[in-house]
Amino acid sequence: MNAPAAIRNLRGPGALVLQWADGERSISHARLRGACPCSQCRAAQLAGRIAVVREDVRVERVEVQGYGVQLVFSDGHERGIYPWAYLHDLG
């Protein structure tokens, strides 16, 4: 999966908007935080621990990493790199 043509971080409403070849998709910041693919979050999910994500969590920074993006959240979490295909499927 290729990178989207554009990425907009809408901090007010709390959404990441990605413009893909097949259309635009919007993903809430809370959904992104809850679906973090980092090893720490994945291990918690596999162990059956459910992380409660506050609706007011926001993406503070979007760092392009080649095959995806690293998202820095207002709760301090910044470990996950979201591959393009994963983001496309989340939307």
All heavy atoms as an XYZ file, in Angstrom:
701
protein
N       0.854     -1.182      0.000
C       0.000      0.000      0.000
C       0.890      1.231      0.000
O       1.812      1.339      0.799
C      -0.904     -0.039      1.225
C      -1.660      1.226      1.541
S      -3.136      1.670      0.636
C      -4.008      0.174      0.420
N       0.602      2.152     -0.885
C       1.333      3.412     -0.969
C       0.823      4.405      0.062
O      -0.287      4.270      0.574
C       1.195      4.012     -2.361
C       1.896      3.178     -3.409
O       2.922      2.573     -3.148
N       1.331      3.131     -4.597
N       1.619      5.399      0.308
C       1.233      6.470      1.222
C       0.046      7.241      0.651
O      -0.130      7.317     -0.567
C       2.414      7.421      1.421
N      -0.767      7.815      1.515
C      -1.869      8.645      1.024
C      -1.320      9.909      0.367
O      -0.199     10.342      0.649
C      -2.662      8.973      2.293
C      -1.696      8.806      3.409
C      -0.721      7.758      2.973
N      -2.121     10.505     -0.494
C      -1.715     11.734     -1.174
C      -1.633     12.905     -0.208
O      -0.836     13.826     -0.392
C      -2.689     12.045     -2.305
N      -2.462     12.875      0.852
C      -2.478     13.957      1.836
C      -2.925     13.414      3.186
O      -3.715     12.476      3.258
C      -3.415     15.073      1.381
N      -2.392     14.052      4.241
C      -2.782     13.735      5.617
C      -3.079     15.057      6.306
O      -2.265     15.980      6.270
C      -1.653     13.021      6.385
C      -1.238     11.728      5.692
C      -2.072     12.749      7.829
C       0.005     11.092      6.289
N      -4.254     15.131      6.924
C      -4.617     16.328      7.699
C      -4.944     15.881      9.115
O      -5.724     14.953      9.315
C      -5.813     17.041      7.086
C      -5.519     17.686      5.761
C      -6.655     18.571      5.249
N      -8.002     18.141      5.546
C      -8.752     17.363      4.754
N      -8.275     16.912      3.624
N      -9.975     17.033      5.102
N      -4.353     16.558     10.082
C      -4.625     16.276     11.485
C      -5.558     17.364     12.009
O      -5.147     18.506     12.185
C      -3.319     16.243     12.290
C      -3.554     15.857     13.724
O      -4.548     15.208     14.052
N      -2.643     16.236     14.594
N      -6.806     17.005     12.240
C      -7.808     17.950     12.722
C      -7.886     17.826     14.240
O      -8.621     16.996     14.778
C      -9.169     17.658     12.081
C      -9.186     17.589     10.553
C     -10.573     17.234     10.049
C      -8.713     18.897      9.946
N      -7.121     18.635     14.929
C      -7.029     18.512     16.387
C      -8.312     18.911     17.078
O      -8.683     18.301     18.076
C      -5.861     19.331     16.899
C      -4.537     18.709     16.447
C      -3.354     19.373     17.020
N      -3.354     19.230     18.467
C      -2.563     19.904     19.260
N      -1.721     20.765     18.765
N      -2.604     19.731     20.552
N      -9.007     19.927     16.575
C     -10.255     20.356     17.211
C     -11.259     19.223     17.328
O     -11.639     18.828     18.423
N     -11.695     18.661     16.188
C     -12.635     17.541     16.248
C     -11.973     16.208     16.583
O     -12.648     15.224     16.861
C     -13.248     17.507     14.856
C     -12.290     18.211     13.970
C     -11.542     19.191     14.837
N     -10.648     16.176     16.561
C      -9.932     14.957     16.917
C     -10.022     13.874     15.868
O     -10.493     12.770     16.145
N      -9.541     14.177     14.661
C      -9.575     13.187     13.585
C      -8.362     13.350     12.677
O      -7.859     14.451     12.483
C     -10.850     13.338     12.763
N      -7.922     12.224     12.151
C      -6.880     12.200     11.136
C      -7.586     11.905      9.821
O      -8.320     10.921      9.720
C      -5.862     11.102     11.465
C      -4.510     11.172     10.775
C      -3.740     12.407     11.237
C      -3.709      9.921     11.070
N      -7.390     12.774      8.833
C      -8.047     12.618      7.535
C      -6.978     12.257      6.513
O      -5.985     12.976      6.362
C      -8.791     13.910      7.117
C      -9.464     13.730      5.770
C      -9.803     14.311      8.184
N      -7.190     11.125      5.835
C      -6.216     10.622      4.861
C      -6.871     10.563      3.489
O      -7.977     10.055      3.340
C      -5.733      9.232      5.274
C      -5.097      9.226      6.662
C      -5.929      8.394      7.596
C      -3.696      8.730      6.594
N      -6.171     11.118      2.498
C      -6.668     11.110      1.122
C      -5.971      9.988      0.369
O      -4.792     10.090      0.042
C      -6.397     12.460      0.439
C      -6.945     12.554     -0.958
C      -8.462     12.442     -0.989
O      -9.155     13.129     -0.247
N      -8.984     11.578     -1.829
N      -6.696      8.900      0.124
C      -6.183      7.738     -0.601
C      -6.628      7.791     -2.054
O      -7.534      8.553     -2.403
C      -6.705      6.439      0.027
C      -6.365      6.278      1.463
C      -7.164      6.554      2.538
C      -5.138      5.811      2.022
N      -6.515      6.283      3.710
C      -5.268      5.823      3.421
C      -3.936      5.385      1.461
C      -4.241      5.421      4.271
C      -2.920      4.973      2.316
C      -3.077      4.993      3.694
N      -6.051      6.966     -2.885
C      -6.436      6.902     -4.300
C      -7.901      6.517     -4.455
O      -8.565      6.956     -5.392
C      -5.543      5.902     -5.045
N      -8.430      5.722     -3.505
C      -9.826      5.281     -3.592
C     -10.779      6.125     -2.749
O     -11.916      5.750     -2.522
C      -9.953      3.800     -3.231
C      -9.549      3.499     -1.798
O      -8.982      4.385     -1.129
O      -9.802      2.370     -1.341
N     -10.317      7.272     -2.265
C     -11.196      8.171     -1.525
C     -10.608      8.624     -0.196
O      -9.560      8.165      0.232
N     -11.306      9.530      0.429
C     -10.876     10.100      1.701
C     -11.454      9.302      2.859
O     -12.603      8.859      2.806
C     -11.364     11.548      1.777
C     -10.886     12.298      2.989
C     -11.295     13.748      2.937
O     -10.558     14.552      2.337
O     -12.367     14.068      3.493
N     -10.632      9.112      3.900
C     -11.080      8.426      5.106
C     -10.692      9.253      6.319
O      -9.594      9.805      6.379
C     -10.463      7.033      5.203
C     -11.012      6.073      4.187
C     -10.406      4.691      4.384
N     -11.015      3.696      3.531
C     -10.760      3.529      2.253
N      -9.935      4.337      1.643
N     -11.346      2.574      1.562
N     -11.579      9.273      7.295
C     -11.349      9.992      8.536
C     -11.352      8.977      9.685
O     -12.244      8.130      9.764
C     -12.449     11.036      8.743
O     -12.285     11.688      9.978
N     -10.362      9.082     10.566
C     -10.257      8.180     11.708
C     -10.114      9.026     12.962
O      -9.245      9.905     13.030
C      -9.035      7.243     11.582
C      -8.983      6.573     10.209
C      -9.052      6.189     12.686
C      -7.656      5.894      9.907
N     -10.939      8.762     13.952
C     -10.866      9.556     15.186
C      -9.557      9.278     15.915
O      -8.998      8.177     15.843
C     -12.056      9.253     16.094
O     -11.874      8.018     16.763
N      -9.101     10.285     16.629
C      -7.876     10.135     17.402
C      -8.035      9.038     18.456
O      -7.106      8.265     18.692
C      -7.498     11.455     18.071
C      -7.029     12.497     17.102
N      -6.803     13.798     17.488
C      -6.733     12.452     15.778
C      -6.387     14.509     16.457
N      -6.349     13.705     15.397
N      -9.205      8.959     19.080
C      -9.441      7.932     20.095
C      -9.359      6.536     19.476
O      -8.789      5.621     20.073
C     -10.798      8.150     20.765
N      -9.911      6.354     18.289
C      -9.828      5.049     17.621
C      -8.374      4.704     17.297
O      -7.946      3.569     17.477
C     -10.667      5.046     16.344
C     -10.518      3.768     15.528
C     -11.760      3.463     14.732
N     -11.585      2.451     13.725
C     -11.423      1.146     13.956
N     -11.380      0.703     15.186
N     -11.298      0.297     12.955
N      -7.623      5.682     16.812
C      -6.212      5.456     16.509
C      -5.437      5.057     17.759
O      -4.638      4.121     17.740
C      -5.590      6.704     15.884
C      -6.013      6.999     14.455
C      -5.691      8.445     14.094
C      -5.337      6.036     13.497
N      -5.695      5.752     18.864
C      -4.987      5.439     20.120
C      -5.353      4.039     20.600
O      -4.506      3.271     21.037
C      -5.327      6.487     21.182
C      -4.670      6.246     22.530
C      -3.166      6.303     22.428
N      -2.551      6.046     23.710
C      -2.232      4.841     24.182
N      -2.465      3.756     23.453
N      -1.674      4.702     25.359
N      -6.629      3.679     20.491
C      -7.075      2.360     20.920
C      -6.573      1.230     20.041
O      -6.501      0.086     20.471
N      -6.205      1.549     18.806
C      -5.728      0.536     17.852
C      -4.214      0.602     17.667
O      -3.696      0.135     16.659
C      -6.429      0.742     16.506
N      -3.512      1.149     18.647
C      -2.058      1.300     18.533
C      -1.405     -0.055     18.266
O      -1.639     -1.022     18.991
C      -1.484      1.911     19.799
S       0.317      2.070     19.723
N      -0.543     -0.124     17.222
C       0.091     -1.389     16.878
C       1.445     -1.637     17.549
O       2.142     -2.584     17.189
C       0.256     -1.272     15.355
C       0.501      0.175     15.130
C      -0.354      0.885     16.161
N       1.834     -0.818     18.528
C       3.142     -1.035     19.154
C       3.141     -2.347     19.942
O       2.087     -2.883     20.289
C       3.536      0.143     20.045
S       2.782      0.170     21.684
N       4.316     -2.845     20.225
C       4.428     -4.143     20.899
C       3.803     -4.126     22.291
O       3.183     -5.103     22.705
C       5.889     -4.575     20.975
O       6.647     -3.636     21.714
N       3.918     -3.031     23.002
C       3.346     -2.920     24.346
C       1.817     -3.005     24.292
O       1.204     -3.748     25.056
C       3.790     -1.605     24.970
C       3.267     -1.368     26.360
C       3.692     -0.007     26.908
O       4.174      0.855     26.166
N       3.518      0.183     28.188
N       1.205     -2.277     23.388
C      -0.254     -2.297     23.263
C      -0.748     -3.643     22.726
O      -1.773     -4.157     23.187
C      -0.731     -1.148     22.368
S      -0.505      0.484     23.115
N      -0.022     -4.215     21.776
C      -0.397     -5.530     21.227
C      -0.347     -6.601     22.306
O      -1.221     -7.455     22.396
C       0.501     -5.900     20.052
C       0.406     -4.991     18.840
C      -0.902     -5.130     18.130
N      -1.013     -6.411     17.478
C      -1.289     -6.596     16.216
N      -1.486     -5.563     15.442
N      -1.400     -7.789     15.717
N       0.704     -6.573     23.135
C       0.834     -7.551     24.219
C      -0.329     -7.434     25.200
O      -0.877     -8.445     25.648
C       2.166     -7.370     24.941
N      -0.724     -6.204     25.509
C      -1.858     -5.990     26.416
C      -3.140     -6.551     25.806
O      -3.938     -7.195     26.490
C      -2.014     -4.505     26.728
N      -3.346     -6.317     24.502
C      -4.537     -6.837     23.819
C      -4.548     -8.355     23.829
O      -5.577     -8.974     24.102
C      -4.596     -6.321     22.385
C      -4.851     -4.838     22.274
C      -4.594     -4.309     20.869
O      -4.144     -5.026     19.990
N      -4.855     -3.030     20.679
N      -3.407     -8.976     23.552
C      -3.316    -10.432     23.532
C      -3.545    -11.038     24.914
O      -4.047    -12.150     25.038
C      -1.973    -10.885     22.965
C      -1.772    -10.620     21.474
C      -0.326    -10.905     21.070
C      -2.730    -11.445     20.643
N      -3.176    -10.308     25.956
C      -3.369    -10.774     27.327
C      -4.797    -10.516     27.812
O      -5.142    -10.856     28.939
C      -2.366    -10.100     28.253
N      -5.617     -9.895     26.953
C      -7.006     -9.640     27.309
C      -7.242     -8.385     28.114
O      -8.338     -8.164     28.616
N      -6.204     -7.577     28.256
C      -6.381     -6.310     28.975
C      -6.989     -5.296     28.019
O      -6.491     -5.109     26.909
C      -5.056     -5.822     29.529
C      -4.520     -6.723     30.635
C      -3.332     -6.095     31.328
N      -2.230     -5.800     30.428
C      -1.194     -6.603     30.236
N      -1.119     -7.744     30.865
N      -0.226     -6.252     29.413
N      -8.016     -4.658     28.460
C      -8.700     -3.665     27.628
C      -8.288     -2.275     28.096
O      -8.506     -1.920     29.256
C     -10.229     -3.823     27.721
C     -10.627     -5.199     27.209
C     -10.932     -2.720     26.945
C     -12.075     -5.532     27.430
N      -7.683     -1.533     27.208
C      -7.276     -0.168     27.536
C      -8.448      0.779     27.274
O      -9.058      0.741     26.214
C      -6.078      0.235     26.685
N      -8.744      1.583     28.261
C      -9.789      2.590     28.108
C      -9.124      3.843     27.548
O      -8.169      4.357     28.122
C     -10.473      2.893     29.457
C     -11.483      4.018     29.304
C     -11.128      1.643     29.997
N      -9.622      4.288     26.417
C      -9.069      5.467     25.754
C     -10.039      6.621     25.948
O     -11.232      6.507     25.635
C      -8.853      5.201     24.240
C      -8.350      6.457     23.553
C      -7.894      4.043     24.039
N      -9.520      7.704     26.453
C     -10.367      8.883     26.643
C     -10.728      9.485     25.292
O      -9.888      9.547     24.396
C      -9.628      9.913     27.493
C      -9.424      9.451     28.930
C      -8.649     10.478     29.705
N      -9.161     11.821     29.485
C      -9.471     12.669     30.456
N      -9.300     12.323     31.698
N      -9.916     13.885     30.168
N     -11.942      9.933     25.160
C     -12.407     10.541     23.909
C     -11.686     11.842     23.597
O     -11.636     12.256     22.447
C     -13.921     10.776     23.950
C     -14.742      9.517     23.780
C     -14.529      8.855     22.420
O     -14.508      9.550     21.391
O     -14.388      7.620     22.399
N     -11.112     12.481     24.616
C     -10.450     13.766     24.376
C      -8.961     13.619     24.054
O      -8.246     14.614     23.943
C     -10.643     14.713     25.558
C     -10.001     14.225     26.845
O      -9.555     13.050     26.916
O      -9.945     15.018     27.808
N      -8.474     12.377     23.864
C      -7.082     12.189     23.465
C      -6.899     12.773     22.060
O      -7.797     12.689     21.220
C      -6.651     10.700     23.527
C      -7.284      9.883     22.422
C      -5.147     10.562     23.464
N      -5.755     13.406     21.839
C      -5.496     14.038     20.549
C      -4.129     13.617     20.018
O      -3.213     13.329     20.788
C      -5.519     15.572     20.651
C      -6.886     16.148     20.969
C      -7.858     15.887     19.835
N      -9.182     16.408     20.071
C     -10.232     15.668     20.425
N     -10.106     14.381     20.617
N     -11.413     16.211     20.585
N      -4.027     13.610     18.702
C      -2.737     13.397     18.055
C      -2.038     14.752     18.054
O      -2.541     15.724     17.486
C      -2.906     12.856     16.610
C      -1.570     12.832     15.892
C      -3.526     11.468     16.631
N      -0.893     14.797     18.719
C      -0.123     16.038     18.816
C       0.802     16.224     17.610
O       0.994     17.342     17.155
C       0.723     16.035     20.096
C      -0.096     15.971     21.375
C      -0.794     17.280     21.667
O      -0.227     18.342     21.363
O      -1.914     17.238     22.198
N       1.380     15.107     17.135
C       2.297     15.174     15.993
C       2.133     13.937     15.134
O       1.835     12.854     15.634
C       3.754     15.219     16.462
C       4.219     16.556     16.906
C       5.739     16.673     17.053
N       6.490     15.466     17.290
C       6.878     15.015     18.482
N       6.534     15.663     19.568
N       7.594     13.918     18.585
N       2.367     14.113     13.833
C       2.373     13.026     12.865
C       3.754     13.018     12.230
O       4.151     13.992     11.597
C       1.284     13.237     11.777
C       1.335     12.130     10.749
C      -0.097     13.347     12.410
N       4.491     11.925     12.438
C       5.849     11.800     11.907
C       5.863     10.713     10.834
O       5.652      9.541     11.147
C       6.831     11.421     13.021
C       6.874     12.387     14.190
C       7.624     13.654     13.890
O       8.440     13.658     12.937
O       7.397     14.648     14.601
N       6.102     11.087      9.579
C       6.149     10.110      8.494
C       7.402      9.254      8.655
O       8.498      9.779      8.852
C       6.121     10.808      7.117
C       6.264      9.794      5.990
C       4.827     11.599      6.958
N       7.232      7.932      8.577
C       8.332      6.990      8.777
C       8.587      6.111      7.554
O       9.087      5.011      7.670
C       8.034      6.091      9.991
C       7.881      6.825     11.289
C       9.165      7.488     11.742
O      10.257      7.025     11.460
N       9.038      8.597     12.437
N       8.202      6.540      6.385
C       8.442      5.772      5.164
C       7.302      4.822      4.848
O       6.528      5.053      3.941
N       7.162      3.766      5.649
C       6.111      2.772      5.402
C       4.835      3.066      6.176
O       3.863      2.326      6.123
C       6.613      1.355      5.726
C       6.864      1.102      7.197
C       5.868      0.551      8.003
C       8.080      1.412      7.774
C       6.092      0.319      9.345
C       8.315      1.174      9.108
C       7.311      0.627      9.890
O       7.546      0.404     11.226
N       4.833      4.177      6.921
C       3.668      4.554      7.715
C       3.943      5.838      8.475
O       4.812      6.624      8.090
N       3.199      6.026      9.561
C       3.386      7.217     10.391
C       3.486      6.841     11.860
O       2.835      5.902     12.319
C       2.248      8.250     10.222
C       2.276      8.908      8.868
C       0.887      7.656     10.494
N       4.302      7.596     12.560
C       4.358      7.500     14.015
C       3.470      8.618     14.529
O       3.590      9.775     14.108
C       5.782      7.691     14.519
C       5.881      7.652     16.027
C       7.299      7.903     16.501
O       8.168      8.316     15.737
N       7.539      7.652     17.770
N       2.565      8.270     15.437
C       1.651      9.253     15.999
C       2.039      9.522     17.444
O       2.266      8.596     18.220
C       0.211      8.747     15.921
C      -0.299      8.420     14.520
C      -1.720      7.871     14.583
C      -0.225      9.630     13.609
N       2.108     10.793     17.797
C       2.403     11.208     19.154
C       1.099     11.737     19.742
O       0.515     12.694     19.223
C       3.504     12.286     19.179
C       3.763     12.752     20.601
C       4.780     11.760     18.527
N       0.644     11.085     20.821
C      -0.653     11.405     21.414
C      -0.515     12.321     22.622
O       0.526     12.347     23.286
C      -1.365     10.112     21.825
C      -1.801      9.278     20.664
C      -0.984      8.280     20.172
C      -3.018      9.493     20.051
C      -1.369      7.498     19.096
C      -3.419      8.730     18.967
C      -2.596      7.732     18.493
N      -1.589     13.022     22.937
C      -1.608     13.951     24.061
C      -1.456     13.251     25.402
O      -1.103     13.890     26.394
C      -2.902     14.778     24.041
O      -4.041     13.928     24.091
N      -1.692     11.934     25.462
C      -1.496     11.198     26.717
C      -0.046     10.730     26.884
O       0.280      9.996     27.809
C      -2.459     10.011     26.822
C      -2.212      8.923     25.784
O      -1.303      9.066     24.936
O      -2.954      7.924     25.811
N       0.835     11.152     25.966
C       2.249     10.833     26.054
C       2.665      9.594     25.280
O       3.852      9.332     25.122
N       1.717      8.828     24.788
C       2.063      7.608     24.059
C       2.581      7.969     22.669
O       1.980      8.774     21.970
C       0.845      6.694     23.941
C       1.195      5.305     23.485
N       1.846      4.412     24.292
C       0.996      4.673     22.305
C       2.021      3.275     23.640
N       1.523      3.412     22.419
N       3.718      7.343     22.286
C       4.314      7.652     20.981
C       5.076      6.468     20.403
O       5.930      6.628     19.542
C       5.235      8.866     21.091
C       6.373      8.690     22.049
C       7.242      9.928     22.164
O       6.807     11.039     21.835
O       8.391      9.769     22.603
N       4.767      5.256     20.835
C       5.539      4.085     20.426
C       5.081      3.477     19.108
O       5.855      2.815     18.444
C       5.473      3.010     21.504
C       6.072      3.471     22.778
C       5.970      2.409     23.832
N       7.243      2.354     24.509
C       7.836      1.249     24.870
N       7.277      0.098     24.662
N       8.999      1.294     25.458
N       3.825      3.635     18.755
C       3.290      2.935     17.598
C       3.617      3.582     16.267
O       3.541      4.796     16.119
N       3.997      2.743     15.312
C       4.113      3.187     13.928
C       3.007      2.480     13.165
O       2.908      1.256     13.175
C       5.499      2.876     13.338
C       6.570      3.670     14.105
C       5.525      3.231     11.847
C       7.985      3.405     13.651
N       2.153      3.260     12.562
C       0.969      2.774     11.868
C       1.289      2.617     10.379
O       1.403      3.624      9.678
C      -0.188      3.761     12.034
C      -0.660      3.924     13.461
C       0.119      4.562     14.421
C      -1.900      3.446     13.851
C      -0.309      4.711     15.724
C      -2.350      3.597     15.156
C      -1.550      4.229     16.087
O      -1.987      4.371     17.381
N       1.448      1.386      9.894
C       1.720      1.189      8.465
C       0.554      1.709      7.611
O      -0.607      1.739      8.056
C       1.861     -0.334      8.327
C       2.164     -0.818      9.706
C       1.439      0.126     10.633
N       0.860      2.098      6.381
C      -0.168      2.649      5.496
C      -1.350      1.704      5.335
O      -2.507      2.131      5.417
C       0.422      2.991      4.133
C       1.511      4.016      4.176
C       2.765      3.899      3.624
C       1.472      5.316      4.779
N       3.494      5.031      3.872
C       2.728      5.935      4.573
C       0.507      6.017      5.489
C       3.032      7.206      5.036
C       0.813      7.293      5.959
C       2.050      7.861      5.730
N      -1.103      0.423      5.102
C      -2.203     -0.528      4.905
C      -3.067     -0.630      6.160
O      -4.298     -0.737      6.053
C      -1.648     -1.906      4.512
N      -2.463     -0.580      7.315
C      -3.204     -0.655      8.588
C      -4.109      0.566      8.724
O      -5.283      0.441      9.086
C      -2.206     -0.749      9.735
C      -2.815     -0.968     11.098
C      -3.459     -2.152     11.411
C      -2.717      0.012     12.091
C      -4.006     -2.360     12.673
C      -3.248     -0.190     13.354
C      -3.895     -1.375     13.635
O      -4.428     -1.578     14.882
N      -3.575      1.751      8.427
C      -4.388      2.972      8.475
C      -5.527      2.922      7.482
O      -6.653      3.325      7.781
C      -3.522      4.204      8.195
C      -2.673      4.714      9.346
C      -1.755      5.831      8.867
C      -3.536      5.183     10.501
N      -5.244      2.439      6.294
C      -6.280      2.337      5.261
C      -7.415      1.436      5.748
O      -8.591      1.780      5.624
C      -5.673      1.788      3.964
C      -6.623      1.783      2.823
N      -7.422      0.699      2.538
C      -6.908      2.718      1.884
C      -8.163      0.968      1.478
N      -7.869      2.196      1.060
N      -7.074      0.321      6.359
C      -8.084     -0.615      6.855
C      -8.850     -0.049      8.058
O     -10.043     -0.323      8.211
C      -7.461     -1.956      7.233
C      -6.965     -2.732      6.024
O      -7.345     -2.379      4.869
O      -6.190     -3.682      6.218
N      -8.190      0.734      8.904
C      -8.869      1.344     10.056
C      -9.930      2.345      9.618
O     -10.935      2.510     10.291
C      -7.862      2.065     10.968
C      -7.099      1.252     11.964
C      -6.118      2.138     12.730
C      -8.023      0.544     12.928
N      -9.671      2.992      8.475
C     -10.605      4.015      7.991
C     -11.804      3.377      7.370
O     -12.806      3.909      7.056
